[in-house]
Amino acid sequence: MATGGSAELFRLGFLTAVEDPERGYVGGLLITNRFGRPLEFQCTAPVKPNRTQQILYGPTLKPFVLGELIGKTLIDKAGVKPHLVLTEHDDLLDLRDHVSIPVASLSDVPAGKPGENGPRRLKLGNQLLTFHAGHDEDQGEIERQAAQIPTSADLKEPFERVREALTETMKTATAAR
């Protein structure tokens, strides 16, 4: 839909995955406008690492599967690109090394005082965000656009929608077999 030359409005991507013990991880990316209205939804087929991959990747397997395989694929596939990708877990922040879009995780840890060591956090809506430490410019970029997000915005709620949609998709796929 054309915007008639107006400034492009801020879009958020909500990236998460659910694990099915038999089939593996299924990822979903919900892209919304600044008010949480869906613009696009993408999901993956199940990704299940085999035993050899589990041994060889060790503790790096889950970040690899969720970030590089699932997350990057979903972002690449999306027709409507978000300005910021949000995740629920810090271990997905490494996705930022593989995409050109800022990635942040929701944080329940209070923001540090100026001058303190540790990750800086940004308040967006009613949540604190943590950004990838290797991409300092991301936080400043998002700070400039943060005013477009209502201060009452619940950034946890869209993840519930994504998980519910993924669960429904897996049920439908199982019933179709």
Long-range contacts (C-beta under 8 A, 24 or more apart in sequence): 9-33, 9-34, 9-148, 10-34, 10-83, 10-84, 10-145, 10-148, 10-149, 11-39, 11-80, 11-81, 11-82, 11-83, 11-84, 12-36, 12-82, 12-83, 12-84, 12-85, 12-86, 12-149, 12-155, 12-158, 13-75, 13-78, 13-82, 13-84, 13-85, 13-86, 13-101, 14-85, 14-86, 14-155, 14-158, 14-159, 14-161, 14-162, 15-71, 15-74, 15-75, 15-85, 15-86, 15-87, 15-92, 15-95, 15-162, 16-87, 16-88, 16-159, 16-162, 16-163, 16-166, 17-66, 17-70, 17-166, 18-163, 18-166, 18-167, 18-170, 20-46, 20-170, 23-48, 23-170, 24-48, 24-49, 25-65, 25-66, 25-70, 26-166, 26-169, 26-170, 27-66, 27-70, 27-71, 27-73, 27-74, 27-166, 28-74, 28-162, 28-163, 28-165, 28-166, 28-169, 29-71, 29-74, 29-75, 29-78, 29-85, 29-162, 30-158, 30-161, 30-162, 30-165, 31-78, 31-80, 31-81, 31-82, 32-158, 34-148, 34-149, 34-150, 34-153, 35-150, 35-153, 36-153, 36-157, 36-158, 38-161, 39-80, 40-78, 40-79, 40-80, 41-162, 41-165, 42-74, 42-77, 42-78, 43-74, 43-165, 43-166, 43-169, 44-70, 44-73, 44-74, 46-170, 62-91, 63-91, 63-92, 63-94, 66-91, 66-92, 66-95, 67-91, 67-92, 67-94, 67-95, 67-98, 68-95, 68-98, 71-95, 71-98, 71-99, 72-98, 72-99, 75-99, 75-101, 83-142, 83-145, 84-142, 86-129, 86-155, 88-156, 88-159, 90-130, 93-130, 93-131, 93-132, 94-132, 96-131, 96-132, 96-134, 96-135, 96-138, 97-132, 97-134, 102-131, 102-135, 102-138, 102-139, 102-141, 102-142, 103-131, 103-132, 103-138, 104-129, 104-130, 104-131, 104-132, 104-138, 104-142, 105-129, 105-130, 106-130, 106-155, 106-156, 122-146, 124-149, 124-153, 124-155, 125-149, 125-150, 125-151, 125-152, 125-153, 125-154, 125-155, 126-151, 126-152, 126-153, 126-154, 126-155, 127-153, 127-154, 127-155, 127-156
